[in-house]
Amino acid sequence: MKVLFATSEMSPYSKTGGLGDVAGALPDKLAKAGNEVICISPKYRAVEKGGFKTTDTGLQVGCYIGDKPRPGRIFTLDEPHPAKRYFIANESYFDREELYQTAAGDYPDNSERFIFFSKALLGAAKAIGFKPDIVHLNDWQTALAGVFLRTNMRSDTFFSGAKTLLTVHNLGYQGLFWHWDWPMLNLGWEYFHPDTGLEYYGKINFLKGGIIFADAVNTVSKRYAKEIQTEEYGYGLDGLLRKYSGKLFGILNGIDMDEWNPKTDRYIAANFSADNMSGKAACKADLQKIMGLPVAPDIPLIGVISRFTEQKGMDLVISGAADLMKLQVQLAILGRGEPEYEEEFKKLVKAYPKSLAVKIEFSQELAHKIEAGCDFFLMPSKYEPCGLNQMYSLAYGTIPIVRATGGLDDTVTNFSENTGRGNGVKFRDYSSQAMARALRKMVTIYKRNKPMAKLRQNAFACDFSWERSAKEYLKLYRRIHRCK
């Protein structure tokens, strides 16, 4: 099967969140399973800045944005991969310091930038001569490509037989723009319609259009696929998703076990495994030193790696910090985000300097050290389409404490000392009180050697590899490709 994987970010070349991780791993797993896969992404400044070598193919792609022609050049990555990487270059759109926004807010021309990319990625496939069976689109930044295939390009024989899958990684981001941008799409006004088109309360909704025109839609966990059909989690599209529930699926993300493996991890103080846990103690001591916490092997060390936003439950961590500190634990936090949360965390460090440490940054190396060195990992998300850190944690024998939502609910099961089953601790109510109860349970388990050892064994036994997820995607590809 020939798969065109289109994405606005792809780790390690460009990344702001989970989409980058998915795009960096899934296409290669699909290719290794015997499929012909290419990836197409923008050539951001980050590609060159990161030291990644690319070659200009000499191929060009052009499209109209309204009545204005806009060119693009096609580059390929010099480093070989099972799924070949292509990048579309247009300096005016993509040669910028960040992918989507600055500290002042979103780029004001994001609409135009990703209209261009959605058109150009299809043109790039033709220029390369890659005739896909499946066009796999990701989030609002590429959703319009599915719209164009079923409207202006429906008579294009190059894409005859191609089916589209749209993966929604986070419904909270939809690509919502004012209606004055409509002429840039080069679509008839009949598609600016609330029931059958892209109109959404007088605005243009890129993701809505993608959902309507895709052959299938999936989210990144089964639970999240159900949640987004409710008013609480649907962000205004719950009615539309219920209407199209017959083509809505949930496939859990995977993790890259080549990168996130305590046996081989190059970032951590000592390697370890389920069979030999001795190195984890060295990792804990190393992390405590780095974070400026007392080196105390018997105190439970809890890690947090997160964007500092309400979605990630950071308000619960801040409001519940005083109760958490009463449990005589240490908290190691890595992340950055909304300024008010950053300031609150700085205040907490001053209040609890020996128990709470925060690094307001993003560091891949420190992220690995936190996963390896902590005893527990806290993810109290308000909603979480999939989540990856709870899966990284399980791979390192670091026990996740999560709120039961989205992919967190799909991947973490409550541990029972009576049965010995379960791989973590979770709570359902979105409140600091519910989180505190889960943390107290965690401390109780930690103090009992046999239950804690069993819990760690259960964590190590979990399989959340990308190979498993790739098989699910291939089943879905075959299902929609058979449909006429």
N, C-alpha and C positions, 0 to 999 in steps of 0.2 A: 504494500500500500504506500502511496506517495502522499506525504503530509507536509503542508506549508504551515509552520508555526510562527505566528505573528505576535510580537510583543513590544511594548514600549520600554521595557527594561529587561536586562538579562545579566545576571551575575556571572563572572566578576566584573564585567565591562561597565555595567550601569545598574544601580540598585537603590531603591528607597524602602523596600519592604519585601513581603513574602513573594510577590509576583516575580521579582528578580531571581529569587532562589529557585522557584518552580521552573522558570524559563532556562535557567542555567543547568538544570539536571534532567528534567523530563524528556526533552527531545533526544538526548543521547541514549537514554534507556529505550526509547521507542525505536531508535535506529539499531541498537544492539539486538533488538528482538527481530530484526530482519526487514525493517521498513526503510524506505528512502525518505529522509527527513531533512528539510532545510529550515533554518531560523532566519527571520528578517526583523531587524530592530533599527532604530535611528542611530546614526553615528554622532553621538554626543561628544562634547569636549572631553568628557571623562574617559572615553576610549583611548585617546592619545595620551591624556594626562596619566592614565594608569600604566602606561608603558606597553600597551598591547599593539602588536604590529599588524597592520592591515595593508592590503594591496588594492589599488584602484583597478577594477576589472576592465575599465575602458567602456563599460556599458553605462548608458544613461537612461533615465526614466523621466518623463515629463507629463504633467497633468495641468488641468485648468482649475484654478480657484476662482470661481466666478468667471469673469472674462479675462483674467490675468494668467498667462502661462507661468508655471513654476517648475524649474528643472531640479533634478536630483542625480547624483552619481552613485554607482553601486560599488561598494568595497567588499572584500572578503577577508576573513581572518587568516593570517599566515599559519598560525598553529592549527594542526589538523584535529578534528573532532569527528566522532561518528555521525553527528548531525552537523552539516556544514553551516557556518555562520556568515550571514550577509548583513551589511550595514548600509543604510541609505543616508547619503550626505547632502545636506543643504545648510550652509553655514548660517544663513539668516534665521533659520528655525532651530537648529540644534547645537550650534557652537556657542553654548552658554555654560555658566558655572554650575548651575543646578538643572535638574531634569524638568521640573514642573513649576517651580516657584522660588522666590527669594524670601528673606525674612520679612519683607514688606507685603508678601502675599503671592497669589498665583500670577503667572505671566499673563498679561492682558490679552495676548494673542493665542492662548492655548487652543481655542476653537480652531483657528486657521492652521496652527501647527499640526494638529492631529486629523483634521480633514485632509491635509496634504499627505500625511503618513498613511492614512487608510487608503487613499487613492494610489499612492506611490508603491505601496507594498504589492498591490495586485499587478501594477505595471512592471515591477521588478521581476515577479515570477515569469511574466511573458518574455521579458528581455533575457532572462537566464535560460528560458526554455524549459522551465519546470512546470509541468501540467499536473496539478494536484488532484488527488481523490478527495482529500479532506483539507479544508482551510480552517485551521484551529486559531481562533481569535481570543484575545484576553483583555477583559475590562473595557471601559469606555473608550480608551485611546485607540483601539483597533476595531471597535464594534461597527463603525460605519462601513468597513469593508464588506461586511455581510449584507448591509443595506444596498450598497452599490451593485453587488453581484446579482441581487434579485430585482433591481430596478433598471438603471441605465445600462447595465452590462448583461442583462438577461439573455440577449441574443449573441453574445460573444462566444463563439464555438470553442475558444481555447479553454474556457472554464465549464464547458458542458459536462455534466455528470459530477462536478465537484459539489460536495456538501459542506456545510459550515457548522462548526461547533463553537459556541461562545462560552468561555469560562468566566464566571463572575467571582473574583477573588474577594471583593468587599463591596456590597451593595450601597454602602454609604457614600461612595464616590461614583457619580453617574455621568459626568460630562454635561452639565447643565449650563446653557448659554442663551443670551437674549436672541429674539427672533430676527433682529436685524442682520444676523450672520447667515441667515438662510440662503441667500444667493450664492454664497461660497460653496455650497454643497452641489450646485448644478442639478438639483432635483426639482421636479414640478411641485407646485404648491399643494397638489392633491395629497402629497405625502406629509404635509404639515397638518396632521389630523389627530385628534385625541384618542380615537379608537383604533385606527389602523396605521398610524404613522408616528412621527417623532415629536408631535406637539405635546407639551406638558405644562399646563397652566400658563399658556402664552409664551413659553420658552421652548427651546430645542433641547431634547434629551437624547444624547448619543446612545446611552446604554439601553434606553427604552426601544429605540429603533433596532438595535442589535438583537434584543430579545425577540421582538416581533418577527424579524426576517430570518433569524437563524433556524437551521434544521433541528438543532438541539441546543440546550443550554445546560450547563452544569455549574454547581458550586463546589467548594473545596472540602466539604464534609456532608454526610447525609443529614445530620441534625440541622445544619445551617440551611440546607435546601428546604426543610420543613419550616424553619423559623422565619425565613424571608417571605413566606406566604401569609404571615400574620401582620396585623397593624403595628405591633410593637417593634418588629424588626424589618419591616418591608420598606421603610423610607419612602412611602408614597406609591410604591410599585407593587404592593401586596396583591391588589386586585388584578393587575395585569399578570402577575406570576401565577395566581390561582387559575386564571383563564387559560394559561399555557402550561399548566401543571403536567400535562401529558408528555411534554418534551423536556421536562425539568428533572435533572438527575443530581446526585451527590457522589463525588469521588474524593476520598480523603487524600490530601497531599502526602508525600513521602519525605524522607530526609536522605541526604547524601552520606552514606556510611563510609565513603572513602575520606571525607573531610571530618565527619563527626564520629570518631571512633577512639575511645580511650586507650586502645592497644597501640595505636600508631600516631596519635595526636602530637604534632610537633610543637604546639604552643604550651603544653602543660609541664609542670615540674617533674612529674614521674608518670610513666604509663602504667595502666592497670587493666584488669578484666574481671569478669564475674568469678573466675577461678582463682585469681590472685588480686585481692583488694588492697594490698599493702601500700601501693602507690597513691591511693586516694587520700590517705592521711597526709602525705607530703604535699599533695595538691592543696589541701585545706590550709595547711600552715603557710604555704606560699601565697595563697590568696589573702589570708588574714594580714600578712606583712604588707602586701601591695596596697591593700585598702586602708592600712593604718589602724587595724583592729588588733586587740590583744591576741596573741597566739594561744588559743585555748582549745585543745582537742576535744574536750568533753561538752562544750557549749554548742547547741544546734546552730548551724550557720545556714541562713536562708538567702537565696539569690533572687534578684529581679533584673531582667534585661528587657527594656520596654521603651516605647515612645511614651513620653509623659503627657497623656491625654486621658480624658474621662472614659473613652472607649476601653482603654486598657485597665480601668479600675484604679487609677492612681489616686483618685479622691478617697477611695477606701483605705489605701495604704497610709495616706497622710492623716486622715481622721482617726484611723485605728492604731497609729504608731505608739501612742502612750500605753494602750492595753498590751500591745505586742511586746514592748520593752519590759513589762511586768513579768513576762514569761521567761526572762533571763535567756534571751537568744541574741544572736548577732544578725544583722541585716546588711547585705552587700548589694548595692543598687548601681546599675549602669544604664545610662540612657540620656535622652534629651527630648525637648518638646516644647509645650506651651510655657511661656515665661513665668506665669503665676505658679505653675507646679514646680518649676526649677527653683524659684525663690522659697517655696514652702519646704522643699527638701533641704536647701541650705540651712534653713532655720532648725530643722530637725537634727542635722549633723551637729550644730552648736549645742543643742539641748542634750543629745545623747552621743557624745564623741567616742565613747568606748564600746558602744553597741551598734551604732548605725553609721555606715559609710556610703557616700554617693560620689560617683564619677559622672559628671555631666558632659558626656562625649559619646562617640561610638568608636569602639575598638574591637576588631575581630579577635585579636589575641586575648584581650581581657574577657571577652564573651566566652571563649573556650575555657579560660581559667575558672570562670564562675561556674560553668556547667560541671567542670571536673572537681572543683574544690568544695562546693556546697553540699550540705546534707539534704536540703530541700530547695525547691524552686517555686516561687509564688506567682500565680497568674490569676488575679481576681477580675477578669475582664467583664465589662458590661455586656459586650457581645464579641465573639471571636469566630470568624468564618471557618478557620481551621486551627491556626496556631502551629508553630514549629518547635518553639522552645520546650514545650512539655515533652515532645518526642526526643529532642536532643537530650533532655534531662534523663529520661528513662534509659537511653543508651549509655549514660554515664553512671547509672545507679543512684542518681539524684532524684529524690521523690517529689513529684509535682503535687502542689496544693492549688486547686483550680476551682473557679466557679463553673457550674455545670451548664455550659452554653456552647453551641456550635461544635467545632471540632474538639474542644476540650472535653465535652461530654462524651464524644465518640471514642476518645483515646484513653481516658482515665476512668478507672473503676475504683470505687471505695474499698479500701483494705479492711478486711474483717479478721480480727485475731482468732475468732472461733473457727473459721473455715480455712484461714491461711490464704484466701483468695483476694485479689485486688492489687493494683499497682500504684495507688496514690490516695490522696484525700481530696474530697470535693464538697462544695456547699452550693445550695441553690438560690437562696435569697440574695438579692444584691444589697447587702448591708454590711457595715463594719462589724456588727454583732455576729452575723453568720460567719464571716471570715474569722473572727476571733475564736469561735467554737471549733472551727476546723484546725486552727493553729494549736489550740489546747490539745486536741486529739493527737496532732502530730507530735507534740512534746511528750505526751504520755507514751506513744509508741517508741520514740527515740530512746527513752530511758530503759526500755526493756530489750535486752540484747537479742533474744531469739525472734520475737516478732519483727524487729527492725532488720535482722539478717534475712528473714523470709521475704519481707517487703522488697528488699534490694534484689533478691534473686528473681522475684516476679518482674521487677522493672527490667532487669537485664534480658529476660526471656522474651520481651516484646519485639515484634518485627514490624517496623514502619519504613521499610526500605522502599526506594522508588521503583524497584522491580515489581513489587506488588501493585503499586498504583498504576504503573504503565500497562499492566495486564488489563486493568479495569478500563483504562482509556481505549485500548485496542478493541475491547468488546463493544464499547460505545461507538467507536468509529465504524466498525463493521455493521452495527445495527442501523446507523443512519445512512450508511452507503448503500445498503440493500433497499432502502425505501425509495420509491419512485415519486 
